[in-house]
Amino acid sequence: MQGSGSVAKKRHYVIRVKHRLDDKWDDWFPGMSMSYEGGITTIQGLMDQARLQGLLTQIRNLGIPLISVHPQESDEMNASQEEG
């Protein structure tokens, strides 16, 4: 299917899970940044839909309670980077 426009578009996603995932989990989520605050671990990074689905499947298979998944618009990313 040449010319079908099937190029995977990457977006920045913010995924929040319950409990603390420490540095030993970095290998499970390569290329993603992780932070912890108030009983919630935030995993974020740039990914396409296939990678997002794989990551969510991995979280489910590990039995980690999922709290939320949000795409982050580029304006929001720029603002949060300027604040931090």
C-alpha positions in Angstrom: 0.0 0.0 0.0 2.4 2.6 -1.2 1.4 6.2 -0.5 -1.2 5.3 2.1 0.2 7.8 4.6 0.9 5.0 7.2 4.0 6.8 8.6 3.7 6.5 12.4 3.3 9.9 14.1 5.0 10.2 17.4 3.6 12.1 20.3 4.7 12.8 23.8 2.7 10.8 26.3 2.5 11.1 30.1 1.5 7.8 31.8 0.8 7.7 35.6 0.8 4.5 37.6 0.2 3.7 41.2 3.2 2.9 43.5 6.9 3.8 43.2 8.9 2.4 40.3 12.5 2.9 41.2 15.6 2.9 38.9 15.6 -0.8 38.5 12.6 -0.4 36.2 14.5 1.7 33.7 15.3 -1.3 31.6 11.6 -2.1 31.3 10.9 1.4 29.8 13.8 2.3 27.6 14.0 5.8 26.3 11.4 7.0 28.8 11.8 9.3 31.8 10.4 8.4 35.2 9.6 10.4 38.2 7.9 9.7 41.5 5.7 11.9 43.7 3.0 11.3 46.3 2.6 7.5 45.6 2.4 8.0 41.8 5.1 7.2 39.2 5.0 9.3 36.0 6.5 7.7 32.9 6.8 10.0 29.9 8.4 10.2 26.5 7.9 10.4 22.8 6.3 7.4 21.1 4.0 6.3 18.3 0.8 4.4 18.8 2.4 0.9 18.5 5.0 1.8 21.2 2.3 3.2 23.5 0.2 0.1 23.1 3.2 -2.1 23.9 4.0 -0.1 26.9 0.5 -0.2 28.3 0.4 -4.0 27.7 3.7 -4.3 29.6 2.3 -2.3 32.5 -0.8 -4.5 32.6 1.2 -7.7 32.4 3.4 -6.6 35.3 0.3 -5.9 37.4 1.0 -2.2 37.8 -2.2 -0.3 38.5 -2.7 2.3 35.7 -4.0 5.7 36.7 -3.9 7.8 33.5 -2.6 8.2 30.0 -2.4 11.6 28.4 -1.0 12.9 25.2 0.9 16.1 25.8 0.6 18.8 23.1 3.9 20.5 22.1 2.8 23.8 23.7 2.3 22.0 27.0 5.7 20.3 26.7 7.4 23.6 26.0 5.8 25.3 29.0 6.6 22.4 31.4 10.2 22.4 30.2 10.5 26.1 30.8 9.1 25.7 34.3 11.5 22.8 35.2 
